[in-house]
Amino acid sequence: EALIAEKKAQIEKEPGNMNFYRALARIYVQNKRFAEAVQTLEQAQAINSSDPELDRMLSSVRASDYEARIEALRQEGKAEEADALEVEKNQFVFDDLAARVERYPNDLHLHFELGLQYFTYEYYDEAVQHLQLAQKSPKDRLESLYYLAMCFVKKGQNDMGVMQLETARDQIPTMDELKKKIVYQLGLCAEDAGDYEKAYAYYKDVYSTDVTFADLNTRMLDVAAKLKSK
């Protein structure tokens, strides 16, 4: 409480200093006092409505507030209420991202996040638009390429998907988690096209690094059987 009082005093002394509002909000979040954190950040936003960092923090705290309330309802055994609130939270996250993309159209990471939301809800054309922009960001480029590929695959455009996957694969030097997903998906695309040798080679690449990845054991056995029966 002493730290909270100190930050409030700093805000009173310098009401235009956004750092003090952020610091106070962080203290509230650490103590799971999300409603007070939201109120603090809204006060800051009323003073400075064009601060993307403030917007991002406010969105994150609001989402955390939803999650805390959902968890509390589940612990109380109120599953239906928790499910309804989860739907509300998901709608908030989507609407909030869309609004922030409109406010900050040059923020490529926001386009990436919104693209993922569209992908999650199976709006693949809309997802493609945002992910194509997001791939211009060095930070999000590789994941954007992966999800772009997944959009094309879901739309039945496997050739386009494979192009994006190969581009992403060639830019990742080691078989990390993202590359595993990319190479595995290349295997699925090859299998779907009836190229079982290529599919097996892709699966083998991932298997040599991670024998527990997805359903690789089953897939490799199935593909091996198909190759033998040729």
ZARO-401026 format. One line per field, with one value per residue: x, y, z of N, C-alpha, C in turn; residue in three letters. Coordinates in Angstrom, 2 decimals, always signed. Layout:
% residues N
n_x: X/...
n_y: Y/...
n_z: Z/...
ca_x: X/...
ca_y: Y/...
ca_z: Z/...
c_x: X/...
c_y: Y/...
c_z: Z/...
rest: ALA/...
//
This chain:
% residues 230
n_x: +0.83/+2.01/+3.71/+1.91/+0.62/+2.76/+3.20/+0.77/+0.99/+3.07/+1.81/-0.12/+1.55/+2.87/+0.86/+0.92/+2.83/+3.28/+4.68/+4.43/+1.77/+1.81/+3.58/+2.15/-0.06/+1.20/+1.92/-0.62/-1.44/+0.42/-0.54/-2.88/-5.04/-6.90/-9.02/-8.53/-6.12/-6.91/-8.55/-6.63/-5.02/-6.88/-7.32/-4.87/-4.97/-6.98/-5.66/-3.53/-4.22/-3.02/-0.98/+0.64/+1.87/+0.67/-1.94/-1.59/-0.85/-3.15/-5.02/-3.96/-4.17/-6.93/-7.65/-6.41/-7.90/-10.39/-9.61/-8.97/-11.47/-12.89/-11.53/-12.09/-14.86/-14.92/-13.67/-15.61/-17.42/-19.15/-19.66/-21.10/-21.48/-18.81/-18.04/-19.60/-18.52/-15.99/-16.43/-17.22/-14.82/-13.12/-14.35/-13.93/-11.08/-10.71/-12.20/-10.89/-8.28/-8.79/-9.66/-7.34/-5.57/-6.74/-6.28/-3.51/-2.20/+0.32/+1.62/+3.09/+3.17/+0.70/-0.92/-0.09/-1.03/-3.80/-4.20/-3.74/-5.96/-8.06/-7.38/-7.75/-10.51/-11.27/-11.49/-10.12/-9.36/-9.33/-7.41/-5.13/-4.67/-3.77/-1.60/+0.12/+0.99/+2.20/+4.41/+6.40/+7.62/+10.56/+10.56/+8.18/+8.15/+8.70/+6.82/+4.56/+4.74/+4.39/+1.72/+0.42/+0.84/-0.67/-3.21/-3.56/-3.46/-5.72/-7.60/-7.49/-5.47/-2.88/-0.41/+0.32/+0.55/+2.71/+4.78/+5.08/+5.75/+8.19/+9.78/+9.85/+11.00/+13.59/+14.77/+15.26/+17.74/+18.14/+16.48/+14.08/+11.08/+9.22/+10.23/+9.92/+7.12/+6.71/+8.14/+6.86/+4.29/+4.88/+5.37/+2.78/+1.48/+2.86/+2.17/-0.58/-0.53/+0.19/+2.86/+4.70/+7.33/+8.67/+7.15/+7.75/+10.46/+10.36/+8.99/+10.82/+12.96/+11.97/+11.45/+13.99/+14.88/+12.89/+11.16/+8.69/+6.99/+3.85/+1.81/+3.78/+4.94/+2.83/+2.18/+4.56/+4.74/+2.41/+2.95/+5.28/+4.23/+2.57/+4.49/+5.79/+3.78/+3.62
n_y: -1.22/+1.19/+1.66/+1.97/+4.29/+6.03/+6.09/+7.16/+9.69/+10.68/+10.79/+12.74/+14.90/+15.05/+14.90/+14.47/+12.62/+9.64/+7.39/+7.07/+6.33/+3.90/+2.48/+2.38/+0.91/-1.52/-2.38/-2.81/-4.91/-6.90/-7.52/-8.63/-6.92/-6.11/-4.51/-2.01/-1.46/-1.24/+1.03/+2.96/+3.02/+3.85/+6.41/+7.51/+7.21/+8.97/+11.34/+11.06/+9.99/+8.79/+6.88/+4.10/+2.11/+2.38/+1.76/-0.92/-2.05/-1.56/-3.12/-5.66/-5.85/-5.71/-8.10/-9.88/-9.38/-10.40/-13.12/-13.74/-13.46/-15.42/-17.72/-17.64/-18.08/-20.68/-22.05/-21.77/-23.49/-22.63/-23.26/-22.69/-19.90/-19.16/-20.06/-18.43/-15.94/-16.32/-16.40/-13.76/-12.52/-13.39/-12.14/-9.50/-9.36/-9.72/-7.54/-5.41/-5.62/-5.19/-2.55/-1.27/-1.76/-0.18/+2.31/+2.39/+1.87/+1.33/-0.34/-3.24/-5.56/-5.59/-6.11/-8.71/-10.01/-9.58/-10.91/-13.54/-13.84/-13.72/-16.01/-17.99/-17.91/-18.76/-17.03/-16.82/-15.31/-12.67/-12.98/-13.50/-11.00/-9.39/-10.87/-10.87/-8.24/-8.28/-9.91/-8.29/-7.41/-7.92/-9.27/-10.78/-12.13/-14.91/-16.50/-15.32/-16.09/-18.85/-18.99/-17.74/-19.65/-21.71/-20.62/-20.63/-23.38/-24.22/-23.03/-24.63/-24.19/-25.55/-25.39/-22.69/-22.53/-24.27/-22.85/-20.65/-22.01/-23.23/-21.02/-19.94/-22.13/-22.24/-20.08/-20.59/-21.68/-23.82/-26.78/-25.74/-25.22/-23.92/-24.47/-27.23/-27.46/-26.30/-27.99/-30.40/-29.73/-29.36/-32.01/-33.06/-31.75/-32.79/-35.48/-35.29/-34.63/-37.00/-37.61/-39.63/-40.34/-37.89/-36.87/-38.68/-38.11/-35.50/-35.91/-37.55/-35.80/-34.16/-36.10/-37.03/-35.15/-34.81/-37.25/-37.38/-35.61/-34.36/-36.54/-38.15/-40.78/-42.53/-41.45/-41.81/-44.59/-45.18/-43.88/-45.24/-47.79/-47.29/-46.65/-49.11/-50.65/-49.80
n_z: +0.00/+0.66/-1.46/-3.51/-2.66/-2.89/-5.68/-6.50/-5.42/-6.94/-9.42/-8.93/-8.58/-11.05/-13.38/-16.11/-16.71/-18.14/-17.37/-14.63/-14.29/-15.64/-14.00/-11.58/-12.42/-13.02/-10.45/-9.34/-11.03/-10.37/-7.90/-8.53/-8.78/-10.89/-11.85/-10.71/-11.91/-14.57/-14.36/-13.66/-15.97/-17.83/-16.95/-17.60/-20.35/-20.99/-20.81/-22.58/-25.56/-27.69/-27.37/-28.13/-26.57/-24.12/-24.82/-25.54/-23.10/-21.58/-22.95/-22.50/-19.70/-19.35/-20.60/-18.85/-16.57/-17.36/-17.57/-14.91/-13.69/-15.04/-14.23/-11.48/-11.51/-12.51/-10.45/-8.56/-9.49/-11.43/-14.30/-16.71/-16.59/-16.62/-19.15/-20.77/-20.15/-21.13/-23.87/-24.19/-23.48/-25.57/-27.73/-27.00/-27.17/-29.92/-31.05/-29.85/-30.85/-33.59/-33.49/-32.56/-34.65/-36.55/-35.40/-35.30/-37.98/-39.05/-37.36/-37.46/-35.91/-34.65/-36.84/-37.31/-34.98/-35.26/-37.64/-36.79/-35.13/-37.00/-38.44/-36.48/-36.20/-38.62/-40.79/-43.47/-45.76/-44.82/-42.84/-44.40/-45.62/-43.46/-42.49/-44.64/-44.60/-42.08/-42.44/-43.25/-41.05/-39.27/-36.81/-36.75/-39.12/-39.87/-38.50/-39.54/-42.21/-41.89/-40.90/-42.99/-44.95/-43.82/-44.03/-46.83/-47.28/-45.85/-47.45/-49.59/-51.38/-51.90/-53.29/-53.16/-50.42/-49.93/-51.12/-49.37/-47.01/-47.71/-48.11/-45.51/-44.12/-45.22/-44.10/-41.49/-39.47/-37.60/-36.29/-34.78/-32.73/-34.40/-36.95/-36.98/-37.09/-39.58/-41.40/-40.91/-41.80/-44.50/-45.09/-44.76/-46.85/-49.05/-48.77/-49.14/-51.82/-52.88/-53.06/-51.66/-51.05/-50.76/-48.67/-46.64/-46.31/-45.33/-42.89/-41.65/-41.25/-39.18/-37.27/-36.65/-34.93/-33.02/-31.69/-30.58/-31.76/-32.68/-34.59/-35.67/-35.55/-36.31/-38.81/-40.29/-40.36/-41.82/-44.27/-45.04/-45.44/-47.63/-49.54/-49.79/-50.88/-53.43
ca_x: +0.00/+2.90/+4.21/+0.77/+0.46/+3.89/+2.95/-0.36/+1.51/+3.85/+0.85/-0.70/+2.57/+3.13/-0.25/+1.17/+3.90/+2.66/+5.45/+3.90/+0.53/+2.19/+4.19/+1.07/-0.84/+1.98/+1.80/-1.96/-1.47/+1.19/-1.39/-4.13/-6.09/-6.98/-9.98/-7.85/-5.11/-7.65/-8.96/-5.42/-4.59/-7.91/-7.03/-3.72/-5.41/-7.79/-4.70/-2.77/-5.01/-2.29/+0.21/+0.41/+2.32/-0.40/-3.06/-1.24/-0.89/-4.55/-5.65/-3.43/-4.73/-8.35/-7.72/-6.05/-9.06/-11.34/-9.10/-9.09/-12.88/-13.27/-10.94/-12.84/-16.15/-14.69/-13.39/-16.89/-18.27/-20.12/-19.09/-21.84/-21.14/-17.41/-18.01/-20.19/-17.54/-14.87/-16.89/-17.16/-13.40/-12.60/-14.89/-13.21/-9.73/-10.81/-12.64/-9.84/-7.18/-9.25/-9.68/-5.96/-5.01/-7.29/-5.62/-2.07/-2.11/+1.71/+2.15/+3.03/+2.88/-0.75/-1.46/+0.18/-1.96/-5.14/-4.18/-3.91/-7.35/-8.87/-7.06/-8.39/-11.95/-11.42/-11.68/-8.78/-9.04/-8.98/-6.13/-4.07/-4.39/-2.98/-0.34/+1.02/+1.61/+3.02/+5.67/+7.41/+8.26/+11.58/+10.19/+7.06/+8.17/+8.66/+5.51/+3.58/+4.82/+3.78/+0.27/-0.02/+0.80/-1.80/-4.42/-3.69/-3.78/-7.12/-8.41/-7.31/-4.43/-1.66/+0.79/+0.67/+0.99/+4.06/+5.74/+5.32/+6.43/+9.58/+10.47/+10.09/+11.94/+14.95/+15.31/+15.46/+18.93/+18.07/+15.15/+13.37/+9.67/+8.53/+10.67/+9.28/+5.75/+6.79/+8.56/+5.77/+3.21/+5.35/+5.12/+1.33/+1.15/+3.42/+1.34/-1.85/-0.31/+0.55/+4.31/+4.99/+8.78/+8.97/+6.49/+8.54/+11.72/+10.04/+8.68/+12.08/+13.73/+11.45/+11.58/+15.38/+15.08/+11.86/+10.37/+7.35/+6.25/+2.53/+1.50/+4.81/+5.10/+1.75/+2.28/+5.70/+4.36/+1.42/+3.61/+6.18/+3.38/+2.14/+5.66/+6.04/+2.71/+3.71
ca_y: +0.00/+2.36/+1.86/+2.49/+5.69/+6.79/+6.28/+8.09/+11.03/+11.09/+11.14/+14.04/+15.93/+15.15/+14.14/+14.21/+11.62/+8.33/+6.34/+6.88/+5.56/+2.52/+1.87/+2.10/-0.19/-2.76/-2.79/-3.38/-6.20/-7.85/-7.89/-9.13/-5.91/-5.74/-3.42/-0.76/-1.25/-0.74/+2.42/+3.80/+3.16/+4.65/+7.81/+7.91/+7.28/+10.19/+12.43/+10.81/+8.98/+8.28/+6.19/+2.68/+1.25/+2.48/+0.98/-2.35/-2.45/-1.55/-4.30/-6.83/-5.88/-6.05/-9.54/-10.56/-9.23/-11.42/-14.45/-13.92/-13.66/-16.73/-18.73/-17.60/-18.73/-22.13/-22.57/-21.79/-24.50/-21.97/-23.52/-21.99/-18.47/-19.03/-20.24/-17.21/-14.86/-16.61/-15.94/-12.30/-12.16/-13.61/-11.07/-8.29/-9.42/-9.51/-6.16/-4.50/-5.67/-4.54/-1.10/-0.77/-1.78/+1.01/+3.49/+2.33/+1.00/+1.01/-1.28/-4.54/-6.63/-5.62/-6.82/-10.13/-10.50/-9.61/-12.00/-14.79/-13.90/-14.09/-17.41/-18.81/-17.96/-19.32/-16.00/-16.96/-14.20/-11.51/-13.31/-13.35/-9.57/-8.87/-11.62/-10.40/-7.03/-8.62/-10.56/-7.24/-7.18/-8.95/-10.03/-11.69/-12.62/-16.36/-17.00/-14.82/-16.97/-20.13/-18.87/-17.47/-20.96/-22.47/-20.04/-21.14/-24.82/-24.32/-22.60/-25.62/-23.72/-26.15/-24.91/-21.41/-22.83/-24.87/-21.77/-19.89/-22.90/-23.42/-19.74/-19.87/-23.20/-21.93/-18.97/-21.03/-22.55/-25.01/-27.39/-25.30/-25.61/-23.41/-25.22/-28.56/-27.31/-25.99/-29.18/-31.36/-29.32/-29.69/-33.44/-33.25/-31.28/-33.78/-36.69/-34.97/-34.63/-38.36/-37.75/-40.26/-40.29/-36.56/-36.76/-39.47/-37.38/-34.37/-36.45/-38.07/-34.63/-33.75/-37.25/-37.15/-34.17/-34.94/-38.45/-37.26/-34.51/-34.63/-37.96/-38.58/-42.24/-43.11/-40.97/-42.45/-45.99/-45.19/-43.52/-46.34/-48.87/-46.88/-46.77/-50.55/-51.24/-49.27
ca_z: +0.00/+0.71/-2.83/-4.27/-2.23/-3.46/-7.12/-6.63/-5.11/-8.13/-10.46/-8.54/-8.79/-12.50/-14.01/-17.53/-16.86/-18.35/-16.70/-13.28/-14.44/-15.98/-12.81/-10.64/-13.00/-12.85/-9.04/-9.20/-11.74/-9.56/-6.76/-9.12/-8.62/-12.30/-12.06/-10.37/-12.95/-15.75/-14.05/-13.71/-17.37/-18.50/-16.58/-18.41/-21.75/-21.13/-20.95/-23.81/-26.28/-28.85/-26.88/-28.43/-25.46/-23.11/-25.38/-25.47/-21.69/-21.16/-23.55/-21.80/-18.34/-19.47/-20.88/-17.60/-15.69/-17.82/-17.23/-13.46/-13.38/-15.58/-13.33/-10.22/-11.75/-12.65/-9.11/-7.83/-10.13/-12.31/-15.63/-17.77/-16.51/-17.04/-20.61/-21.36/-19.98/-22.04/-25.19/-24.12/-23.50/-26.93/-28.58/-26.62/-27.72/-31.36/-31.33/-29.38/-31.84/-34.81/-33.23/-32.47/-36.02/-37.21/-34.83/-35.59/-39.17/-39.39/-36.37/-38.13/-34.94/-34.47/-38.00/-37.07/-33.95/-35.81/-38.61/-36.03/-34.69/-38.17/-38.74/-35.44/-36.44/-39.98/-41.82/-44.04/-46.67/-43.98/-42.19/-45.40/-45.80/-42.33/-42.37/-45.71/-44.07/-40.91/-42.81/-43.46/-39.74/-39.00/-35.61/-36.98/-40.51/-40.06/-38.07/-40.51/-43.39/-41.53/-40.83/-44.36/-45.60/-43.28/-44.63/-48.20/-47.18/-45.44/-48.58/-50.66/-52.31/-51.34/-53.98/-52.55/-49.06/-49.97/-51.42/-48.13/-46.08/-48.14/-47.86/-44.06/-43.73/-45.67/-43.31/-40.09/-39.54/-36.75/-36.20/-33.58/-32.72/-35.58/-38.14/-36.91/-37.59/-41.01/-42.15/-40.75/-42.71/-45.85/-45.22/-44.95/-48.21/-49.98/-48.64/-49.78/-53.27/-53.30/-53.15/-50.37/-50.79/-50.25/-47.37/-45.68/-46.07/-44.44/-41.56/-41.10/-40.79/-37.88/-36.37/-36.22/-33.86/-31.98/-31.99/-29.97/-32.39/-33.27/-34.84/-36.62/-35.57/-37.12/-40.20/-40.95/-40.62/-42.92/-45.53/-45.37/-45.97/-48.97/-50.42/-50.03/-51.71/-54.80
c_x: +0.86/+3.41/+3.12/+0.56/+1.55/+3.65/+1.79/+0.08/+2.31/+2.92/+0.21/+0.27/+2.84/+2.07/-0.03/+2.24/+3.29/+3.38/+4.92/+2.61/+0.85/+2.75/+3.12/+0.23/-0.12/+1.89/+0.43/-2.04/-0.74/+0.37/-2.77/-5.33/-6.33/-7.91/-9.34/-6.75/-5.76/-8.04/-7.78/-5.01/-5.61/-7.73/-5.88/-4.12/-6.25/-6.90/-3.93/-3.43/-4.27/-0.95/+0.01/+0.83/+1.26/-1.60/-2.81/-1.35/-2.34/-5.29/-5.24/-4.05/-6.21/-8.53/-7.40/-7.20/-10.14/-10.90/-9.24/-10.54/-13.39/-12.77/-11.72/-14.19/-15.99/-14.43/-14.66/-17.86/-19.32/-19.63/-19.77/-21.51/-19.71/-17.29/-18.53/-19.21/-16.33/-15.20/-16.79/-15.71/-12.82/-13.08/-14.19/-11.83/-9.75/-11.16/-11.56/-8.68/-7.56/-9.24/-8.27/-5.26/-5.49/-6.59/-4.14/-1.81/-0.68/+2.37/+1.99/+2.73/+1.39/-1.42/-1.25/-0.82/-3.39/-5.26/-4.39/-5.35/-8.26/-8.63/-7.79/-9.88/-12.29/-11.87/-10.35/-8.41/-8.61/-7.63/-4.97/-3.68/-3.47/-1.62/+0.65/+1.71/+2.60/+4.35/+6.78/+8.15/+9.30/+11.21/+9.16/+7.10/+7.95/+7.32/+4.40/+3.55/+4.15/+2.25/-0.34/-0.18/-0.41/-3.13/-4.64/-4.06/-5.25/-8.07/-8.29/-6.27/-3.06/-0.38/+1.27/+1.19/+2.41/+5.11/+6.09/+6.11/+7.90/+10.40/+10.82/+11.13/+13.37/+15.59/+15.54/+16.61/+18.84/+16.63/+14.49/+11.89/+8.92/+8.93/+10.08/+7.87/+5.75/+7.11/+7.49/+4.63/+3.60/+5.13/+3.65/+0.92/+1.64/+2.58/+0.00/-1.74/+0.09/+2.04/+4.83/+6.49/+9.18/+8.38/+7.31/+9.83/+11.48/+9.79/+9.95/+12.95/+13.29/+11.69/+13.00/+15.72/+14.12/+10.92/+8.94/+6.49/+4.97/+2.28/+2.51/+4.96/+4.09/+1.90/+3.42/+5.42/+3.39/+2.07/+4.56/+5.40/+2.91/+3.28/+5.95/+5.01/+2.74/+4.28
c_y: +1.26/+2.70/+2.44/+3.97/+6.58/+7.09/+7.25/+9.53/+11.57/+11.52/+12.50/+15.18/+16.16/+14.36/+13.82/+13.15/+10.22/+7.21/+6.05/+6.05/+4.09/+1.79/+1.49/+0.92/-1.53/-3.29/-3.43/-4.77/-7.27/-8.36/-8.38/-8.20/-5.28/-4.55/-2.06/-0.43/-0.68/+0.72/+3.38/+4.06/+3.96/+6.13/+8.34/+8.11/+8.53/+11.42/+12.30/+9.67/+8.38/+7.64/+4.69/+1.74/+1.22/+1.65/-0.51/-2.86/-2.52/-2.78/-5.56/-6.97/-6.25/-7.55/-10.34/-10.50/-10.26/-12.80/-14.75/-14.19/-15.02/-17.85/-18.81/-18.30/-20.25/-22.76/-22.65/-22.81/-23.91/-22.05/-22.74/-20.50/-18.23/-19.13/-18.98/-16.04/-15.07/-16.18/-14.42/-11.82/-12.28/-12.54/-9.75/-8.25/-9.12/-8.05/-5.15/-4.45/-4.94/-3.02/-0.53/-0.79/-0.55/+2.28/+3.56/+1.42/+0.61/+0.06/-2.69/-5.68/-6.72/-6.33/-8.33/-10.70/-10.60/-10.72/-13.35/-14.95/-14.33/-15.56/-18.34/-18.98/-18.32/-18.29/-15.87/-15.82/-12.97/-11.74/-13.09/-11.88/-9.03/-9.58/-11.23/-9.10/-7.36/-9.25/-9.55/-6.91/-8.28/-9.85/-11.11/-12.38/-14.13/-16.96/-16.53/-15.70/-18.31/-20.03/-18.47/-18.79/-21.75/-21.93/-20.61/-22.62/-24.99/-23.93/-23.57/-25.21/-24.22/-25.65/-23.59/-21.61/-23.36/-23.80/-20.99/-20.74/-23.07/-22.15/-19.62/-20.89/-22.81/-20.80/-19.33/-22.04/-23.84/-25.52/-27.01/-25.65/-25.14/-24.19/-26.63/-28.49/-27.10/-27.24/-30.26/-31.02/-29.56/-31.19/-33.74/-32.86/-32.28/-35.06/-36.47/-35.00/-36.02/-38.59/-38.31/-40.26/-38.96/-36.38/-37.48/-38.74/-36.20/-34.87/-36.92/-36.94/-34.21/-34.85/-37.38/-36.18/-34.39/-36.11/-38.36/-36.22/-35.01/-36.13/-38.58/-40.09/-42.89/-42.72/-41.67/-43.92/-46.08/-44.90/-44.63/-47.50/-48.55/-46.99/-48.25/-51.16/-50.75/-50.32
c_z: +0.00/-0.69/-3.71/-3.94/-2.83/-4.95/-7.35/-6.38/-6.30/-9.26/-10.17/-8.83/-10.27/-13.26/-15.49/-17.78/-16.93/-17.61/-15.29/-13.31/-14.74/-14.77/-11.79/-11.13/-12.83/-11.42/-8.80/-9.84/-10.92/-8.37/-7.21/-8.88/-10.00/-12.55/-11.78/-11.39/-14.21/-15.54/-14.17/-15.16/-18.17/-18.19/-17.43/-19.86/-22.01/-21.33/-22.27/-24.57/-27.47/-28.44/-27.10/-27.31/-24.36/-23.55/-25.22/-24.03/-21.19/-21.70/-22.81/-20.40/-18.38/-19.74/-19.62/-16.59/-16.05/-17.35/-15.74/-13.07/-13.88/-14.66/-12.01/-10.38/-11.86/-11.28/-8.26/-8.43/-11.05/-13.77/-16.74/-17.78/-16.98/-18.56/-21.31/-21.28/-20.87/-23.46/-25.26/-24.20/-24.90/-27.89/-28.28/-27.26/-29.21/-31.68/-30.96/-30.37/-33.12/-34.65/-33.18/-33.83/-36.78/-36.71/-35.22/-36.79/-39.55/-38.39/-36.92/-37.16/-34.67/-35.63/-37.84/-36.08/-34.48/-36.86/-37.95/-35.55/-35.84/-38.53/-37.76/-35.72/-37.90/-41.02/-42.57/-44.99/-45.89/-43.28/-43.14/-45.56/-44.71/-42.21/-43.48/-45.31/-42.97/-41.29/-43.15/-42.16/-39.49/-37.82/-35.91/-38.33/-40.63/-39.63/-39.02/-41.74/-43.10/-41.54/-42.18/-45.10/-45.14/-43.82/-46.03/-48.20/-46.82/-46.57/-49.77/-51.70/-51.82/-51.99/-53.40/-51.13/-49.02/-50.26/-50.16/-47.12/-46.44/-47.89/-46.37/-43.63/-44.05/-44.87/-41.84/-40.07/-38.74/-36.65/-34.87/-33.70/-33.97/-36.82/-38.16/-37.51/-39.11/-41.82/-42.07/-41.71/-44.16/-46.12/-45.48/-46.37/-49.26/-49.96/-49.34/-51.30/-53.79/-53.46/-51.82/-50.04/-50.17/-48.85/-46.31/-45.31/-45.13/-43.01/-40.87/-40.55/-39.39/-36.85/-35.82/-35.08/-32.69/-32.31/-31.46/-30.69/-33.05/-33.42/-35.80/-36.70/-36.50/-38.58/-40.95/-41.27/-41.80/-44.27/-45.98/-45.99/-47.39/-49.97/-50.76/-50.98/-53.15/-55.75
rest: GLU/ALA/LEU/ILE/ALA/GLU/LYS/LYS/ALA/GLN/ILE/GLU/LYS/GLU/PRO/GLY/ASN/MET/ASN/PHE/TYR/ARG/ALA/LEU/ALA/ARG/ILE/TYR/VAL/GLN/ASN/LYS/ARG/PHE/ALA/GLU/ALA/VAL/GLN/THR/LEU/GLU/GLN/ALA/GLN/ALA/ILE/ASN/SER/SER/ASP/PRO/GLU/LEU/ASP/ARG/MET/LEU/SER/SER/VAL/ARG/ALA/SER/ASP/TYR/GLU/ALA/ARG/ILE/GLU/ALA/LEU/ARG/GLN/GLU/GLY/LYS/ALA/GLU/GLU/ALA/ASP/ALA/LEU/GLU/VAL/GLU/LYS/ASN/GLN/PHE/VAL/PHE/ASP/ASP/LEU/ALA/ALA/ARG/VAL/GLU/ARG/TYR/PRO/ASN/ASP/LEU/HIS/LEU/HIS/PHE/GLU/LEU/GLY/LEU/GLN/TYR/PHE/THR/TYR/GLU/TYR/TYR/ASP/GLU/ALA/VAL/GLN/HIS/LEU/GLN/LEU/ALA/GLN/LYS/SER/PRO/LYS/ASP/ARG/LEU/GLU/SER/LEU/TYR/TYR/LEU/ALA/MET/CYS/PHE/VAL/LYS/LYS/GLY/GLN/ASN/ASP/MET/GLY/VAL/MET/GLN/LEU/GLU/THR/ALA/ARG/ASP/GLN/ILE/PRO/THR/MET/ASP/GLU/LEU/LYS/LYS/LYS/ILE/VAL/TYR/GLN/LEU/GLY/LEU/CYS/ALA/GLU/ASP/ALA/GLY/ASP/TYR/GLU/LYS/ALA/TYR/ALA/TYR/TYR/LYS/ASP/VAL/TYR/SER/THR/ASP/VAL/THR/PHE/ALA/ASP/LEU/ASN/THR/ARG/MET/LEU/ASP/VAL/ALA/ALA/LYS/LEU/LYS/SER/LYS
//
